[in-house]
Amino acid sequence: MSSVFTKIINGDIPGRFVWSDDQCVGFLSINPLGPGHTLVVPREEVDEWLDASPELNEHIAGVARLIGRAIRDVWTPPRVGTMIAGFEVPHMHVHVFPAWDMTAFDFANAAADTDATEQDAHAESLRAALKGHGHGEFVPES
């Protein structure tokens, strides 16, 4: 059975994509820990990151780093956090988000409701930053 992330990747469920290549995608979280909180998700349905190939893990980490740099440039937090939790959806994904302090790493602080217009603006800001960093070929249109 396909995961909810596979349905988003396939376009069956809408997503705010900021990255797309042949191995993975990046889209905004529906319960963000902060502005621009992005999930980097492999196209391959891998449950746990430990089960992914070393090459896929390396690629996902590299994309997370590029998105993290874009988050840092747009929102200028003191840190950009990454986390692999894996309990929410049984499909490997890396959370990349701005962190102003350690509370940013607590999912109890994730937004339950988001403003669609604000989320669209966050996605557009990340897409613009990624394009500005020279990664336009991997940045989908809104």
TORTIFI-796674 format. One line per field, with one value per residue: x, y negated, z of N, C-alpha, C, O in turn; residue in one letter. Coordinates in steps of 0.02 Angstrom, whole numbers, always signed. Each point is the difference from the previous one (the first is absolute). Example, Ala and Ser with C-alpha at 12.3 -4.5 7.8 and 13.67 -1.06 7.14 Angstrom:
2
nX = +660;-70 $
nY = +284;-54 $
nZ = +390;-69 $
caX = -45;+42 $
caY = -59;-59 $
caZ = +0;+3 $
cX = +45;-39 $
cY = -60;-55 $
cZ = +0;+37 $
oX = +52;+25 $
oY = +1;-55 $
oZ = +33;+8 $
residu = a;s $
END
This chain:
142
nX = +42;-66;+108;-13;+82;-22;-62;+60;+58;-69;+18;+36;+107;-85;+57;+40;-25;+75;-47;+77;+3;+96;+57;+7;-52;-29;-26;-66;+60;-45;+94;-24;+102;-24;+27;-86;-67;+110;-78;+82;-48;+30;+61;+111;-63;+36;-2;+69;+12;-46;-107;+12;-28;+89;-13;-61;+47;+66;-48;-35;+80;+25;-68;+13;+85;-18;-49;+69;+57;-54;-1;+91;+7;-56;+29;+78;-32;-33;-107;+75;-110;+57;-74;+51;-96;-57;-4;+52;+106;-80;+35;+74;+39;+27;+9;-64;+73;-79;+107;-100;-58;+39;-28;+92;+61;-48;+6;+53;+106;-12;+38;-68;+23;-42;+77;-105;-71;-41;-86;-101;-48;-57;-103;-84;-40;-71;-109;-61;-40;-92;-98;-47;-56;-85;-80;+34;+105;+45;+18;-51;-52;-13 $
nY = +59;-44;-29;-26;+53;+105;+12;-5;+86;+75;-54;+93;-18;-68;-50;-18;+20;+63;+100;-11;+97;+17;-77;-106;+12;-96;+41;-83;-35;+103;+58;-95;+35;+2;-108;+19;-7;+26;+30;+45;-14;+88;-10;+12;+84;-97;+107;+86;-87;+41;-31;-101;-13;+68;+75;+92;+85;+66;+82;+95;+75;+66;+87;+94;+61;+68;+99;+83;+46;+81;+104;+63;+50;+97;+99;+30;+102;+0;+33;+74;-8;+75;+37;+74;-31;-59;-80;-95;-1;+75;-103;+78;-29;-72;+12;-69;-19;-78;-33;-13;+96;+11;-103;-54;+20;-95;+111;+11;-5;+111;-49;-47;-104;+28;-81;+19;-78;+16;+70;-43;-63;+58;+37;-74;-15;+78;-7;-77;+30;+63;-54;-49;+87;-43;-28;-90;+34;-49;-93;+64;+29;-111 $
nZ = +0;-78;-13;+109;+55;+30;+92;+94;+44;+48;+97;+52;+29;+27;-82;+104;-107;+56;+15;-81;+57;-54;+59;-38;+100;-51;+101;-39;+89;+11;+22;-57;-32;-109;+19;-68;+89;-1;-76;+63;-101;+63;-93;+15;-39;+44;+32;-7;+70;+94;-15;+46;-107;-1;-82;+23;+55;-61;-59;+47;+23;-86;-20;+60;-39;-86;+22;+31;-85;-56;+42;-16;-100;-8;+44;-72;-36;+107;-6;-42;+23;+61;-75;+67;-48;-77;+79;-33;-39;-24;+29;-31;+101;-82;+111;-62;+83;-18;+12;+49;-14;+103;+33;-36;+93;+34;-13;+98;-36;-13;-93;+76;+34;-99;+7;-33;+40;+103;+15;-24;+80;+79;-24;+8;+103;+37;-28;+54;+101;+5;-14;+90;+43;-62;+74;-57;-20;+92;-60;+77;-95;+1 $
caX = -42;+39;-2;-27;+52;-2;-59;+20;+49;-35;-49;-67;-13;+41;+58;+37;+66;+55;+54;-20;+49;-19;+4;-38;-35;-5;-63;-11;-38;-66;+4;+69;+34;+19;-11;+41;+14;-4;+14;+36;-29;+20;-54;-5;-32;+44;-30;+49;+61;+50;-12;+17;+69;+45;-2;-61;+9;+46;-36;-50;+36;+24;-57;-19;+50;-15;-62;+18;+33;-53;-37;+43;+3;-65;-26;+58;+0;+68;+16;-50;-2;-22;-22;-33;-40;-25;-59;-61;-16;+49;+36;+58;+0;+42;-27;+48;-40;+38;-1;+23;+21;-12;-72;-15;+6;-55;-59;-57;-3;-16;-63;-56;-34;+42;-33;+20;+35;+67;+38;+18;+54;+61;+24;+28;+64;+50;+15;+41;+67;+33;+18;+55;+60;+21;-31;-63;-23;-34;-52;-62;-43;-49 $
caY = -59;-62;-46;-67;-37;+23;-33;-70;+1;+16;-52;+20;-46;-59;-15;-60;+25;-47;+38;+62;+31;+70;+42;-25;-64;-38;-38;-28;+39;-27;-18;-23;-21;-69;-18;+36;+70;+42;+71;+27;+67;+37;+26;+71;+11;+30;-15;-29;-23;+53;+48;-32;+12;-54;-51;-38;-39;-54;-48;-34;-46;-55;-42;-33;-53;-55;-32;-33;-64;-45;-20;-47;-64;-34;-17;-15;+26;+15;+68;+36;+68;+58;+54;+58;+30;+60;+31;-29;+31;+53;-14;-40;-71;-42;-65;-54;-56;-51;+11;-57;+30;+72;+15;+12;+71;+35;+3;-27;-70;-6;-34;+44;-33;-47;-43;+22;-54;-5;+59;-11;-50;+34;+44;-42;-26;+53;+12;-56;+6;+57;-23;-48;+38;+38;+66;-10;+58;+46;-38;+1;-60;+4 $
caZ = +0;-5;+57;-15;-36;-70;-30;-12;-54;-62;-16;+21;+56;-14;+41;-19;-18;-9;-30;-32;-44;-16;+60;+57;-4;+61;+3;+66;+48;+16;+71;+4;+60;-13;-70;-49;+21;-60;+5;-57;-3;-60;-42;+18;+64;+50;+65;+46;-33;+5;-54;-64;-21;+18;-52;+9;+61;-16;-42;+42;+44;-41;-16;+62;+12;-46;+24;+63;-17;-23;+60;+37;-36;+0;+67;+42;+68;+23;-22;-40;+27;-39;+44;-28;+53;-32;+30;-27;-64;-12;-62;+21;-15;+41;+16;-3;+27;+36;+73;+40;+64;+3;-4;-71;-14;+35;-42;+37;-19;-71;-14;-16;-56;-36;-48;-67;-35;+32;-22;-70;+0;+24;-53;-53;+25;-5;-70;-24;+29;-33;-67;+9;+16;-59;-3;-34;-37;+46;+33;-40;+1;+55 $
cX = +44;-6;-31;+53;+3;-58;+15;+48;-34;-52;-72;-25;+44;+58;+32;+73;+51;+59;-29;+57;-19;+1;-44;-37;+5;-65;-11;-42;-68;-6;+70;+24;+23;-11;+48;+17;-15;+15;+35;-15;+24;-62;-12;-32;+45;-29;+49;+64;+55;-6;+15;+73;+44;-2;-63;+5;+45;-35;-51;+34;+26;-56;-23;+47;-14;-63;+13;+34;-50;-41;+41;+1;-66;-20;+55;-6;+71;+23;-55;+3;-19;-18;-30;-38;-31;-61;-65;-23;+53;+33;+56;-8;+43;-35;+56;-38;+45;-6;+29;+22;-20;-75;-21;+1;-56;-63;-63;-10;-16;-68;-54;-38;+49;-43;+26;+39;+71;+44;+21;+58;+66;+30;+32;+67;+55;+17;+45;+71;+38;+20;+60;+66;+23;-32;-67;-26;-39;-58;-63;-36;-52;-63 $
cY = -62;-41;-66;-40;+21;-33;-74;-3;+12;-52;+18;-43;-61;-8;-64;+19;-56;+33;+62;+23;+73;+45;-23;-64;-35;-39;-22;+48;-32;-19;-25;-17;-73;-16;+38;+72;+46;+72;+22;+75;+37;+22;+74;+6;+41;-20;-37;-19;+53;+51;-29;+16;-58;-58;-44;-44;-60;-54;-40;-50;-60;-49;-37;-58;-60;-37;-36;-67;-52;-26;-51;-68;-39;-24;-18;+24;+12;+70;+24;+73;+51;+55;+55;+32;+65;+32;-24;+36;+53;-5;-48;-74;-37;-67;-51;-63;-51;+12;-61;+23;+73;+18;+14;+74;+42;-2;-23;-74;-11;-34;+51;-26;-48;-41;+17;-54;-7;+59;-6;-48;+31;+44;-41;-30;+52;+15;-55;+6;+58;-18;-47;+34;+43;+68;-1;+61;+49;-34;+0;-67;+9;+38 $
cZ = +0;+63;-21;-38;-74;-36;-13;-58;-67;-19;+18;+59;-13;+50;-25;-11;-8;-35;-34;-45;-10;+61;+57;-16;+67;-2;+72;+42;+12;+74;+15;+70;-5;-73;-46;+18;-59;+17;-64;-1;-62;-39;+14;+68;+46;+67;+45;-37;+4;-56;-69;-18;+23;-51;+7;+63;-14;-42;+41;+46;-39;-18;+63;+16;-45;+21;+66;-11;-23;+59;+40;-33;+5;+70;+51;+73;+23;-20;-47;+24;-52;+50;-43;+58;-25;+31;-33;-63;-13;-69;+20;-19;+51;+8;-3;+19;+35;+75;+35;+70;-1;-4;-72;-17;+32;-42;+37;-17;-73;-8;-19;-61;-33;-47;-70;-37;+27;-21;-73;-6;+24;-55;-56;+22;-4;-72;-28;+26;-33;-71;+4;+15;-59;-9;-37;-36;+44;+37;-43;+3;+55;-18 $
oX = +49;-53;-6;-18;+12;+6;-23;-8;+19;-30;-46;-60;+58;-4;-5;+40;-15;+46;-48;+22;-53;-27;-21;+10;+16;-14;+26;-44;-6;-47;+39;-38;+20;-17;+59;+39;-57;+42;-24;+16;-4;-53;-57;+16;+1;-10;-13;+20;+44;+48;+0;+41;-24;+5;+4;-21;-13;+9;-4;-24;-2;+10;-16;-22;+3;-2;-27;-13;+5;-16;-27;-3;+0;-21;-16;+13;+45;+60;-57;+53;-34;+27;-36;+31;+14;-23;-51;-60;+59;-4;-13;-22;+5;-18;+54;-50;+55;-53;+58;+36;-27;-16;-52;-28;+1;-28;-51;-54;-1;-45;+11;-26;+39;-53;+60;+50;+48;+58;+57;+46;+53;+60;+52;+46;+56;+59;+47;+48;+59;+55;+46;+53;+48;+25;-43;-60;-37;-32;-1;+10;-14;-45 $
oY = -4;-3;-14;-42;-41;-19;-27;-42;-31;+5;-37;-9;+8;+20;-17;-2;-52;-34;+30;-36;+21;+56;+40;-31;+31;-35;+29;+35;-62;-35;+34;-23;-30;+45;+6;+32;+6;+15;-13;+36;-27;+13;+24;-38;+62;-60;-56;+33;+2;+35;+36;+12;-55;-58;-61;-58;-56;-60;-61;-56;-56;-61;-59;-52;-57;-62;-54;-48;-59;-59;-50;-51;-61;-57;-22;-39;+6;+13;-25;+32;-14;+4;-13;+27;+54;+51;+35;+15;-14;+46;-56;-15;+19;-33;+12;-17;+16;+21;-18;-36;+24;+57;+31;+21;+62;-53;-14;-28;-57;+10;+43;+39;-32;+21;-2;+16;-11;-10;+17;+10;-15;+0;+18;-5;-16;+9;+15;-12;-7;+19;+4;-27;+37;+41;+42;+9;+43;+31;-30;-40;+56;+7 $
oZ = +37;+31;-60;-42;-43;-58;-51;-45;-50;-54;-17;+9;-18;+57;-59;+46;-29;-21;+24;-45;+23;-3;+42;-53;+51;-49;+47;-24;-1;+19;+33;+43;+50;-39;+14;-35;-23;+42;-55;+47;-56;+28;-1;+46;-3;+12;+21;-48;-44;-15;-50;+44;+10;+19;-8;-1;+24;+11;-6;+8;+25;+2;-3;+25;+23;-2;+11;+36;+17;+4;+23;+34;+5;+7;+55;+47;-42;-5;+1;-2;-49;+54;-48;+46;+27;-25;+3;-7;+6;-41;+22;-55;+58;-49;+29;-32;+22;+24;-9;+34;-49;-17;-12;-51;-3;-11;-32;+10;-24;+41;-43;-40;+34;-22;-12;-34;-38;-16;-18;-39;-28;-10;-26;-41;-19;-16;-37;-37;-16;-22;-41;-14;+5;-38;+12;-5;-26;+43;-53;+46;+21;+41 $
residu = m;s;s;v;f;t;k;i;i;n;g;d;i;p;g;r;f;v;w;s;d;d;q;c;v;g;f;l;s;i;n;p;l;g;p;g;h;t;l;v;v;p;r;e;e;v;d;e;w;l;d;a;s;p;e;l;n;e;h;i;a;g;v;a;r;l;i;g;r;a;i;r;d;v;w;t;p;p;r;v;g;t;m;i;a;g;f;e;v;p;h;m;h;v;h;v;f;p;a;w;d;m;t;a;f;d;f;a;n;a;a;a;d;t;d;a;t;e;q;d;a;h;a;e;s;l;r;a;a;l;k;g;h;g;h;g;e;f;v;p;e;s $
END
